[in-house]
Amino acid sequence: MDDIRNIVILTGAGISAESGIETFRAEDGLWEKHRIEDVATPDAFRRDPVLVQKFYDMRRAAVQTKEPNPAHHSLARLEHEWTGASGRSLLLVTQNVDDLHERAGVTNVVHMHGELLSAWCSACDMRARWSEHLSGDPPCPECGSKALRPDIVWFGEMPYRMDEIYDALSQSDLFVSIGTSGAVYPAAGFVQEARAQGARTLELNLEPSQGSHLFDETRLGPASELVPQWVDEVLRG
């Protein structure tokens, strides 16, 4: 690992599933109970804001009852010890909208699909931490309007902080994908971006993703087992 300085890690639903957070794409996941078109698009919100708000209210309440697992804690340890050395960087990009990475202790997290524990006011563009219900039209704490919505990137909307992500990928020496399906773009294309820059690529997943063939190495198993093992390897050098 002596030639590795800059690491970019992408995490997906698989890492949080082991903390009891439902995934969307599993057979018994959230999409089996709600159609995407009904709860996760701008049109859905315009058509039936009460349904959408209640859907995310339930998810927001549920995520606050969950705890980080060993995979989350190991990534926090990696960030702390890896970036403690001069000239090293680590960016953790997550597709997940929970706050388990932060609660485990990771500080440099990009939530490219937004955050459940955040509300966005479409009237004044304010974003604020939010742990309560958004149904019932609570007023915006900044402008007082009743234009709050979940700070979530819905289908058809642009993921957050993409310039920052691509800049980190362009400078990466190692790209690691953890618990992702490889089915959702633009995140599914990150491995190709990293490979184009000459970075090593590693997939840690319960089963091969749709893009497994693009990785230099794929390790299969639960994230709570694979991630701590890999972090130990990295920090041993």
Buried (B, 14 or more C-beta within 10 A) or exposed (E): BEEBBBBBBBBBBBBBBBBEBBBBBBEEBBBEEBEEEBBBBEEBBEEBBEBBBBBBBEBBEBBEEBEBBBBBBBBBBBBEBBBEEEEBBBBBBBBBBBBBBBBBBBEEBBBBBBBBBBBBBEBEEBEBEBEEBBBEEEEBEEEEBEBBBBBBBBEEEEBBEEEEBEEBBBBBBBBBBBBBBBEBEEBBBBBEBBBEEEBBBBBBBBEEBEBBEBBEEBBEEBBBBBBBEBBEEBEEE
